[in-house]
Amino acid sequence: MPGPFPESIQRKIEERLRFYDDLGIRLFYRDRTASSASMDSIAPSPIVPVENVAVEEMELPKSAPKPVESKPATAKSATPTAIAPKATPAPVAPQVEEIVAKPAALLFQADDKVKDDTLLKVREDLGECTRCKLHKTRNQIVFGDGSSKARLVFVGEGPGADEDEQGLPFVGRAGKLLTQMIEAMGLQRKDVYICNVVKCRPPGNRAPEPDEVTPCSPFLLRQIDVMNPKVIVCLGAVAAKTLLNTTRGISQFRGQWLEWRGYKLMATYHPAFLLRNPPAKSEVWKDLQMVMAELGLALPRKKSS
Ligand code: SF4
């Protein structure tokens, strides 16, 4: 019985998979025929509407950024600074000062930690929040999900329709891909913490506005400080630009270690962007492997040819 594709196409697919093998990223391109239904969301897919990310902020990936010059890390500060990669020298790249705006303009100030804070206390203090206009259109607050002891925190931009309905972050199609990314790292969702810059869905899936981020940010900061994570991964241009207070494109600083309020921060593409642009998965996988190395997780072994 003939296969599903003509032989020439089949050959091209096999060549491409071998190429991914060589890069060590085949895990992101698993066979669509695999038994798990959840595999579908990680495979290349047609352009589809994705709820929880602002389309205008997305960018096509450019060439991988070069490492940034090392700066001595200080105690918790408001200004993110780049951290040099451990092994690879050769720093030629945008200075941090070029990436971020002046500290005075930051939406996320370096507030002192709340003593003996817990996620429960943060949630109680947030209450049925009406601090910004997003409360008028939300169904429910999407506080965050995962372990209060997580060493790895993912921060997205804001809830989408699925999240607004279920009250959990990253549960739509993009969320399923994020789950697969986490599993590809050898972790489970319960091992990490997932939250957003704002906790209520911006109408029409637009990007959160400053008068929404500002009142919401203290709660995000407290959540992060409760976890005191080793690494924060910023998902997507909106979250990265908002946290870092920069207008620069994410492709100019993704894949680099930045220092944000004393935490190591890696900005990478949003899973919703990957659904539209599957080739960018390889860039994200490289970023996640840097995160894995930082966390001491076993990296996937490259297959020998
Ligand atoms: Fe409150 Fe944040 Fe929701 Fe605005 S987005 S209403 S500040 S919880």
Residues whose N, C-alpha, C, O or C-beta is under 5 A from the ligand:
A	BS01	SF4	C129 T130 R131 C132 L134 H135 V198 K199 C200 E212 P215 C216
